Amino acid sequence: MSESREFCPRCGETIPERPEPRPGEPRDPDRVLCNDCYFEEFDLVDAPDRIEIRVCAQCGAVHRGNRWVDVGADDYVDVAVEEVSEALAVHMEAEAVDWEVAPEQVDATTIKMHCRFSGIVRDSPIVEDVLVPVKISRETCKRCGRIAGGSYAAIVQVRADERDPSDGELEQAERIAEEYIADREEKGDRNAYITEVSHVEGGLDMKISTTQMGGGIAERIVRQLGGAYTSNETLVTEDSDGNEVYRVTYAIRLPRYRPGEVIDPDDDDGPVLVRSVQGNLKGRRVTTGEAFEASFEDENAPEARRLGTREEADETTLVAVEDENAVQVLDPETYEAKTVARPDYLDPDADTVPVIKSRAGLHVLPEGEDEPADGDGTEDA
């Protein structure tokens, strides 16, 4: 009885019968070889001779595909491991493949990746060692190039109505802008950056990377500090495709009065301690303690004289409570007992009270905790 056998075309040895590939599976062109001949030229792993990783020398971003990616790495060993794992290809006939890598840092720009692969091929265990040099190439990403070149698309100007913004307001406006940009960076937006911050006469100028972010910063500053803003486009150039490129200026006008100021509105009802300028102007009459509110019509505050600020108040002795409408306090300058209006927030059992003296007279102010600070509102989602 005759028996049909296959023979290796290279060495002539008999080849044991192997199952045919399942439908849809690729057919191995070397399946006709015996194991010895097959493994003579078999490569378990297809590895590149070298891998280059492009790294931004300024921000540490890594170039992948056609874009720069922030990886937040202290060194680039983990990045090298990831790049090598994506570049290696394992033979399609291998099963139960496992691998391990031992990085060797040669110098600041070279990492040798010692890789060991193991697997099962033709029911035989096989192990292969691969060495892949990784070169770290330092350059400048597009974002850092734009920042270094002073590129910006928006200007956010912070000013105030009929006054100069306080140092605290300018510091808070700058902090709001920095936090906004940090939020966008954390969400992966590499176009988010502040090119320049300039303290100028009467306020603050900030150059922002995009018009959208300039508008977002202006909106957030107004939301927290009050006031309003306008935007104005200026044509600056044309891009390579002939499209017009505009730069947008967001002009913020903070409210005429700020929390903590004492003003005397032109309504003959007595001075007001300003408590909030978000939306409408809100405060309390320092003669009665009654609530005060006025709208910012046409972005302007009510006409009023400035009498001073909460910070300028002096602590003085409460001499006596005359009745429900009047008390006696010591004048902080002359030390004379003066009869002044008794606002409803005054504590009759207090030993001392804060007072402010101005051309409108002497008035008792509420204690500091009575004033809600602007700027503690909600943040953007």
LUMVEXDO-346913 format. One record per residue (C-alpha): residue number from 0; residue in three letters; x, y, z. Coordinates in steps of 0.2 Angstrom, whole numbers. Example, Ala and Ser with C-alpha at 12.3 -4.5 7.8 and 13.67 -1.06 7.14 Angstrom:
2
+------+------+-------+-------+-------+
: resi : resn :     x :     y :     z :
+------+------+-------+-------+-------+
:    0 :  Ala :    62 :   -22 :    39 :
:    1 :  Ser :    68 :    -5 :    36 :
+------+------+-------+-------+-------+
REM end
This chain:
381
+------+------+-------+-------+-------+
: resi : resn :     x :     y :     z :
+------+------+-------+-------+-------+
:    0 :  Met :     0 :     0 :     0 :
:    1 :  Ser :     7 :    17 :    -5 :
:    2 :  Glu :     8 :    32 :     6 :
:    3 :  Ser :     8 :    50 :     0 :
:    4 :  Arg :    21 :    62 :     9 :
:    5 :  Glu :    27 :    79 :     7 :
:    6 :  Phe :    45 :    83 :     6 :
:    7 :  Cys :    55 :    99 :    10 :
:    8 :  Pro :    60 :   107 :    -6 :
:    9 :  Arg :    76 :   113 :     1 :
:   10 :  Cys :    84 :    98 :    11 :
:   11 :  Gly :    72 :    84 :     5 :
:   12 :  Glu :    67 :    79 :    22 :
:   13 :  Thr :    50 :    72 :    25 :
:   14 :  Ile :    37 :    85 :    31 :
:   15 :  Pro :    24 :    79 :    43 :
:   16 :  Glu :     6 :    83 :    38 :
:   17 :  Arg :     0 :   100 :    43 :
:   18 :  Pro :   -18 :   106 :    44 :
:   19 :  Glu :   -24 :   118 :    30 :
:   20 :  Pro :   -27 :   136 :    36 :
:   21 :  Arg :   -45 :   140 :    40 :
:   22 :  Pro :   -55 :   150 :    27 :
:   23 :  Gly :   -50 :   168 :    27 :
:   24 :  Glu :   -33 :   165 :    35 :
:   25 :  Pro :   -17 :   170 :    25 :
:   26 :  Arg :    -7 :   155 :    19 :
:   27 :  Asp :    11 :   154 :    24 :
:   28 :  Pro :    22 :   153 :     9 :
:   29 :  Asp :    35 :   144 :    19 :
:   30 :  Arg :    24 :   130 :    26 :
:   31 :  Val :    32 :   118 :    13 :
:   32 :  Leu :    48 :   119 :    22 :
:   33 :  Cys :    53 :   108 :    36 :
:   34 :  Asn :    56 :   115 :    53 :
:   35 :  Asp :    75 :   115 :    52 :
:   36 :  Cys :    75 :   125 :    36 :
:   37 :  Tyr :    60 :   136 :    41 :
:   38 :  Phe :    69 :   142 :    57 :
:   39 :  Glu :    86 :   145 :    48 :
:   40 :  Glu :    79 :   161 :    41 :
:   41 :  Phe :    64 :   164 :    53 :
:   42 :  Asp :    63 :   181 :    62 :
:   43 :  Leu :    51 :   181 :    76 :
:   44 :  Val :    51 :   200 :    77 :
:   45 :  Asp :    53 :   213 :    63 :
:   46 :  Ala :    62 :   228 :    71 :
:   47 :  Pro :    68 :   244 :    64 :
:   48 :  Asp :    87 :   248 :    64 :
:   49 :  Arg :    84 :   264 :    74 :
:   50 :  Ile :    70 :   274 :    80 :
:   51 :  Glu :    70 :   293 :    81 :
:   52 :  Ile :    59 :   303 :    94 :
:   53 :  Arg :    57 :   321 :    91 :
:   54 :  Val :    55 :   331 :   107 :
:   55 :  Cys :    52 :   349 :   110 :
:   56 :  Ala :    67 :   356 :   119 :
:   57 :  Gln :    56 :   370 :   127 :
:   58 :  Cys :    40 :   361 :   133 :
:   59 :  Gly :    45 :   343 :   132 :
:   60 :  Ala :    31 :   338 :   119 :
:   61 :  Val :    33 :   323 :   108 :
:   62 :  His :    30 :   323 :    89 :
:   63 :  Arg :    18 :   309 :    84 :
:   64 :  Gly :    11 :   307 :    67 :
:   65 :  Asn :     8 :   324 :    61 :
:   66 :  Arg :     6 :   333 :    78 :
:   67 :  Trp :    14 :   337 :    94 :
:   68 :  Val :     8 :   329 :   110 :
:   69 :  Asp :    11 :   334 :   128 :
:   70 :  Val :    16 :   318 :   137 :
:   71 :  Gly :    21 :   326 :   154 :
:   72 :  Ala :    37 :   315 :   156 :
:   73 :  Asp :    51 :   319 :   167 :
:   74 :  Asp :    62 :   308 :   156 :
:   75 :  Tyr :    59 :   299 :   139 :
:   76 :  Val :    62 :   281 :   144 :
:   77 :  Asp :    43 :   277 :   145 :
:   78 :  Val :    41 :   286 :   129 :
:   79 :  Ala :    55 :   276 :   120 :
:   80 :  Val :    47 :   260 :   127 :
:   81 :  Glu :    30 :   265 :   119 :
:   82 :  Glu :    37 :   270 :   103 :
:   83 :  Val :    47 :   254 :   101 :
:   84 :  Ser :    32 :   243 :   105 :
:   85 :  Glu :    22 :   252 :    91 :
:   86 :  Ala :    37 :   250 :    79 :
:   87 :  Leu :    40 :   231 :    82 :
:   88 :  Ala :    30 :   218 :    72 :
:   89 :  Val :    28 :   200 :    77 :
:   90 :  His :    27 :   186 :    65 :
:   91 :  Met :     9 :   181 :    61 :
:   92 :  Glu :    13 :   162 :    64 :
:   93 :  Ala :    18 :   166 :    82 :
:   94 :  Glu :     7 :   161 :    96 :
:   95 :  Ala :     7 :   165 :   115 :
:   96 :  Val :    19 :   179 :   112 :
:   97 :  Asp :    27 :   188 :   127 :
:   98 :  Trp :    41 :   201 :   128 :
:   99 :  Glu :    51 :   211 :   140 :
:  100 :  Val :    62 :   226 :   138 :
:  101 :  Ala :    77 :   233 :   147 :
:  102 :  Pro :    81 :   251 :   143 :
:  103 :  Glu :    99 :   257 :   143 :
:  104 :  Gln :   102 :   276 :   144 :
:  105 :  Val :   118 :   278 :   135 :
:  106 :  Asp :   118 :   297 :   136 :
:  107 :  Ala :   106 :   312 :   136 :
:  108 :  Thr :   100 :   308 :   118 :
:  109 :  Thr :   102 :   289 :   116 :
:  110 :  Ile :    93 :   275 :   124 :
:  111 :  Lys :    97 :   257 :   119 :
:  112 :  Met :    81 :   246 :   120 :
:  113 :  His :    86 :   227 :   124 :
:  114 :  Cys :    70 :   217 :   120 :
:  115 :  Arg :    67 :   199 :   122 :
:  116 :  Phe :    53 :   190 :   114 :
:  117 :  Ser :    46 :   173 :   116 :
:  118 :  Gly :    32 :   163 :   108 :
:  119 :  Ile :    27 :   147 :   100 :
:  120 :  Val :    29 :   143 :    82 :
:  121 :  Arg :    25 :   127 :    74 :
:  122 :  Asp :    22 :   120 :    91 :
:  123 :  Ser :    40 :   124 :    96 :
:  124 :  Pro :    46 :   137 :   109 :
:  125 :  Ile :    56 :   151 :   102 :
:  126 :  Val :    66 :   166 :   109 :
:  127 :  Glu :    73 :   180 :   100 :
:  128 :  Asp :    83 :   195 :   107 :
:  129 :  Val :    82 :   212 :    98 :
:  130 :  Leu :    92 :   228 :   101 :
:  131 :  Val :    84 :   244 :    95 :
:  132 :  Pro :    93 :   261 :    97 :
:  133 :  Val :    82 :   276 :   101 :
:  134 :  Lys :    88 :   293 :    97 :
:  135 :  Ile :    81 :   308 :   105 :
:  136 :  Ser :    80 :   323 :    93 :
:  137 :  Arg :    77 :   340 :   101 :
:  138 :  Glu :    69 :   354 :    92 :
:  139 :  Thr :    56 :   367 :    94 :
:  140 :  Cys :    37 :   363 :    92 :
:  141 :  Lys :    25 :   374 :    83 :
:  142 :  Arg :    18 :   381 :    99 :
:  143 :  Cys :    34 :   386 :   107 :
:  144 :  Gly :    40 :   393 :    90 :
:  145 :  Arg :    24 :   404 :    90 :
:  146 :  Ile :    27 :   410 :   108 :
:  147 :  Ala :    45 :   414 :   105 :
:  148 :  Gly :    40 :   423 :    89 :
:  149 :  Gly :    27 :   434 :    99 :
:  150 :  Ser :    13 :   427 :    89 :
:  151 :  Tyr :    -5 :   431 :    96 :
:  152 :  Ala :   -22 :   434 :    89 :
:  153 :  Ala :   -31 :   443 :   103 :
:  154 :  Ile :   -28 :   457 :   115 :
:  155 :  Val :   -37 :   458 :   132 :
:  156 :  Gln :   -37 :   476 :   139 :
:  157 :  Val :   -42 :   479 :   157 :
:  158 :  Arg :   -47 :   497 :   161 :
:  159 :  Ala :   -60 :   505 :   173 :
:  160 :  Asp :   -73 :   518 :   171 :
:  161 :  Glu :   -67 :   535 :   177 :
:  162 :  Arg :   -53 :   528 :   188 :
:  163 :  Asp :   -38 :   517 :   187 :
:  164 :  Pro :   -40 :   498 :   192 :
:  165 :  Ser :   -33 :   494 :   209 :
:  166 :  Asp :   -18 :   483 :   210 :
:  167 :  Gly :   -29 :   469 :   217 :
:  168 :  Glu :   -41 :   470 :   202 :
:  169 :  Leu :   -26 :   469 :   190 :
:  170 :  Glu :   -18 :   454 :   200 :
:  171 :  Gln :   -35 :   445 :   200 :
:  172 :  Ala :   -38 :   449 :   181 :
:  173 :  Glu :   -21 :   442 :   177 :
:  174 :  Arg :   -24 :   427 :   188 :
:  175 :  Ile :   -41 :   424 :   180 :
:  176 :  Ala :   -32 :   423 :   163 :
:  177 :  Glu :   -19 :   412 :   168 :
:  178 :  Glu :   -31 :   400 :   176 :
:  179 :  Tyr :   -42 :   400 :   160 :
:  180 :  Ile :   -27 :   396 :   149 :
:  181 :  Ala :   -21 :   382 :   162 :
:  182 :  Asp :   -39 :   374 :   161 :
:  183 :  Arg :   -37 :   373 :   142 :
:  184 :  Glu :   -20 :   366 :   142 :
:  185 :  Glu :   -26 :   353 :   154 :
:  186 :  Lys :   -39 :   348 :   142 :
:  187 :  Gly :   -25 :   346 :   128 :
:  188 :  Asp :   -27 :   362 :   119 :
:  189 :  Arg :    -9 :   366 :   113 :
:  190 :  Asn :   -15 :   383 :   106 :
:  191 :  Ala :   -18 :   389 :   123 :
:  192 :  Tyr :    -5 :   402 :   129 :
:  193 :  Ile :    -2 :   420 :   134 :
:  194 :  Thr :    11 :   428 :   124 :
:  195 :  Glu :    14 :   444 :   134 :
:  196 :  Val :     7 :   453 :   150 :
:  197 :  Ser :    10 :   472 :   151 :
:  198 :  His :     6 :   483 :   165 :
:  199 :  Val :     2 :   500 :   156 :
:  200 :  Glu :    -4 :   517 :   162 :
:  201 :  Gly :   -22 :   515 :   168 :
:  202 :  Gly :   -23 :   496 :   167 :
:  203 :  Leu :   -17 :   479 :   160 :
:  204 :  Asp :   -14 :   472 :   142 :
:  205 :  Met :   -13 :   454 :   139 :
:  206 :  Lys :    -9 :   446 :   122 :
:  207 :  Ile :   -18 :   429 :   120 :
:  208 :  Ser :   -15 :   415 :   107 :
:  209 :  Thr :   -32 :   414 :    99 :
:  210 :  Thr :   -47 :   426 :    97 :
:  211 :  Gln :   -59 :   412 :   105 :
:  212 :  Met :   -48 :   412 :   121 :
:  213 :  Gly :   -47 :   431 :   122 :
:  214 :  Gly :   -66 :   431 :   122 :
:  215 :  Gly :   -67 :   418 :   135 :
:  216 :  Ile :   -54 :   427 :   146 :
:  217 :  Ala :   -64 :   444 :   144 :
:  218 :  Glu :   -80 :   435 :   148 :
:  219 :  Arg :   -73 :   427 :   164 :
:  220 :  Ile :   -65 :   443 :   170 :
:  221 :  Val :   -81 :   453 :   168 :
:  222 :  Arg :   -91 :   439 :   177 :
:  223 :  Gln :   -80 :   439 :   192 :
:  224 :  Leu :   -75 :   458 :   193 :
:  225 :  Gly :   -91 :   466 :   185 :
:  226 :  Gly :   -91 :   479 :   171 :
:  227 :  Ala :   -93 :   475 :   153 :
:  228 :  Tyr :   -82 :   473 :   137 :
:  229 :  Thr :   -83 :   476 :   119 :
:  230 :  Ser :   -73 :   468 :   104 :
:  231 :  Asn :   -65 :   476 :    89 :
:  232 :  Glu :   -57 :   467 :    74 :
:  233 :  Thr :   -42 :   474 :    65 :
:  234 :  Leu :   -36 :   467 :    49 :
:  235 :  Val :   -17 :   463 :    51 :
:  236 :  Thr :   -12 :   452 :    36 :
:  237 :  Glu :   -17 :   438 :    24 :
:  238 :  Asp :   -11 :   420 :    26 :
:  239 :  Ser :    -3 :   409 :    12 :
:  240 :  Asp :   -20 :   405 :     5 :
:  241 :  Gly :   -25 :   423 :     3 :
:  242 :  Asn :   -37 :   423 :    18 :
:  243 :  Glu :   -38 :   439 :    28 :
:  244 :  Val :   -31 :   437 :    46 :
:  245 :  Tyr :   -39 :   448 :    59 :
:  246 :  Arg :   -33 :   452 :    77 :
:  247 :  Val :   -47 :   455 :    90 :
:  248 :  Thr :   -46 :   468 :   104 :
:  249 :  Tyr :   -57 :   464 :   119 :
:  250 :  Ala :   -58 :   480 :   129 :
:  251 :  Ile :   -64 :   477 :   147 :
:  252 :  Arg :   -71 :   492 :   157 :
:  253 :  Leu :   -72 :   488 :   175 :
:  254 :  Pro :   -86 :   496 :   185 :
:  255 :  Arg :   -84 :   514 :   191 :
:  256 :  Tyr :   -85 :   509 :   209 :
:  257 :  Arg :   -78 :   494 :   217 :
:  258 :  Pro :   -83 :   484 :   233 :
:  259 :  Gly :   -77 :   493 :   249 :
:  260 :  Glu :   -79 :   510 :   242 :
:  261 :  Val :   -91 :   523 :   251 :
:  262 :  Ile :  -100 :   534 :   238 :
:  263 :  Asp :  -113 :   547 :   240 :
:  264 :  Pro :  -126 :   545 :   226 :
:  265 :  Asp :  -135 :   560 :   219 :
:  266 :  Asp :  -152 :   556 :   228 :
:  267 :  Asp :  -151 :   565 :   245 :
:  268 :  Asp :  -153 :   548 :   254 :
:  269 :  Gly :  -136 :   547 :   261 :
:  270 :  Pro :  -119 :   538 :   257 :
:  271 :  Val :  -118 :   520 :   252 :
:  272 :  Leu :  -105 :   507 :   256 :
:  273 :  Val :  -103 :   497 :   239 :
:  274 :  Arg :  -104 :   478 :   242 :
:  275 :  Ser :  -105 :   471 :   225 :
:  276 :  Val :  -103 :   477 :   207 :
:  277 :  Gln :  -108 :   461 :   198 :
:  278 :  Gly :  -123 :   464 :   188 :
:  279 :  Asn :  -131 :   479 :   197 :
:  280 :  Leu :  -122 :   490 :   209 :
:  281 :  Lys :  -127 :   484 :   227 :
:  282 :  Gly :  -123 :   491 :   244 :
:  283 :  Arg :  -130 :   498 :   260 :
:  284 :  Arg :  -134 :   515 :   266 :
:  285 :  Val :  -122 :   519 :   280 :
:  286 :  Thr :  -135 :   531 :   288 :
:  287 :  Thr :  -149 :   518 :   290 :
:  288 :  Gly :  -142 :   501 :   285 :
:  289 :  Glu :  -155 :   499 :   271 :
:  290 :  Ala :  -151 :   490 :   255 :
:  291 :  Phe :  -146 :   500 :   240 :
:  292 :  Glu :  -146 :   494 :   222 :
:  293 :  Ala :  -144 :   503 :   205 :
:  294 :  Ser :  -143 :   497 :   188 :
:  295 :  Phe :  -128 :   501 :   177 :
:  296 :  Glu :  -137 :   509 :   163 :
:  297 :  Asp :  -128 :   510 :   147 :
:  298 :  Glu :  -113 :   502 :   156 :
:  299 :  Asn :  -112 :   518 :   167 :
:  300 :  Ala :  -114 :   518 :   186 :
:  301 :  Pro :  -125 :   530 :   195 :
:  302 :  Glu :  -118 :   548 :   197 :
:  303 :  Ala :  -110 :   549 :   215 :
:  304 :  Arg :   -96 :   557 :   224 :
:  305 :  Arg :   -82 :   546 :   231 :
:  306 :  Leu :   -80 :   548 :   250 :
:  307 :  Gly :   -67 :   534 :   254 :
:  308 :  Thr :   -65 :   516 :   256 :
:  309 :  Arg :   -68 :   503 :   269 :
:  310 :  Glu :   -49 :   501 :   271 :
:  311 :  Glu :   -48 :   519 :   276 :
:  312 :  Ala :   -60 :   517 :   291 :
:  313 :  Asp :   -54 :   521 :   308 :
:  314 :  Glu :   -59 :   511 :   324 :
:  315 :  Thr :   -66 :   522 :   337 :
:  316 :  Thr :   -76 :   522 :   353 :
:  317 :  Leu :   -94 :   520 :   354 :
:  318 :  Val :   -99 :   532 :   367 :
:  319 :  Ala :  -118 :   530 :   369 :
:  320 :  Val :  -133 :   525 :   360 :
:  321 :  Glu :  -145 :   540 :   361 :
:  322 :  Asp :  -160 :   531 :   353 :
:  323 :  Glu :  -165 :   520 :   338 :
:  324 :  Asn :  -159 :   533 :   326 :
:  325 :  Ala :  -143 :   540 :   333 :
:  326 :  Val :  -127 :   536 :   343 :
:  327 :  Gln :  -112 :   545 :   350 :
:  328 :  Val :   -95 :   541 :   344 :
:  329 :  Leu :   -78 :   549 :   346 :
:  330 :  Asp :   -72 :   559 :   331 :
:  331 :  Pro :   -55 :   549 :   326 :
:  332 :  Glu :   -47 :   566 :   323 :
:  333 :  Thr :   -53 :   578 :   336 :
:  334 :  Tyr :   -58 :   565 :   349 :
:  335 :  Glu :   -74 :   574 :   352 :
:  336 :  Ala :   -90 :   565 :   355 :
:  337 :  Lys :  -101 :   567 :   339 :
:  338 :  Thr :  -119 :   562 :   337 :
:  339 :  Val :  -121 :   552 :   321 :
:  340 :  Ala :  -134 :   542 :   312 :
:  341 :  Arg :  -137 :   524 :   319 :
:  342 :  Pro :  -138 :   511 :   305 :
:  343 :  Asp :  -147 :   495 :   309 :
:  344 :  Tyr :  -132 :   485 :   307 :
:  345 :  Leu :  -123 :   493 :   322 :
:  346 :  Asp :  -121 :   482 :   338 :
:  347 :  Pro :  -127 :   493 :   353 :
:  348 :  Asp :  -116 :   482 :   364 :
:  349 :  Ala :  -100 :   485 :   355 :
:  350 :  Asp :   -86 :   495 :   363 :
:  351 :  Thr :   -79 :   501 :   346 :
:  352 :  Val :   -85 :   503 :   329 :
:  353 :  Pro :   -77 :   507 :   312 :
:  354 :  Val :   -81 :   525 :   305 :
:  355 :  Ile :   -76 :   535 :   290 :
:  356 :  Lys :   -75 :   554 :   290 :
:  357 :  Ser :   -77 :   564 :   274 :
:  358 :  Arg :   -85 :   580 :   268 :
:  359 :  Ala :  -102 :   571 :   270 :
:  360 :  Gly :   -99 :   569 :   289 :
:  361 :  Leu :   -95 :   555 :   300 :
:  362 :  His :  -103 :   538 :   297 :
:  363 :  Val :  -102 :   521 :   305 :
:  364 :  Leu :   -98 :   507 :   294 :
:  365 :  Pro :  -103 :   488 :   296 :
:  366 :  Glu :   -89 :   476 :   302 :
:  367 :  Gly :   -78 :   469 :   288 :
:  368 :  Glu :   -87 :   452 :   288 :
:  369 :  Asp :  -103 :   461 :   282 :
:  370 :  Glu :   -95 :   464 :   265 :
:  371 :  Pro :   -96 :   450 :   252 :
:  372 :  Ala :   -81 :   450 :   241 :
:  373 :  Asp :   -83 :   451 :   223 :
:  374 :  Gly :   -74 :   438 :   212 :
:  375 :  Asp :   -79 :   423 :   222 :
:  376 :  Gly :   -92 :   418 :   209 :
:  377 :  Thr :   -94 :   402 :   199 :
:  378 :  Glu :   -81 :   397 :   187 :
:  379 :  Asp :   -83 :   391 :   169 :
:  380 :  Ala :   -88 :   373 :   167 :
+------+------+-------+-------+-------+
REM end
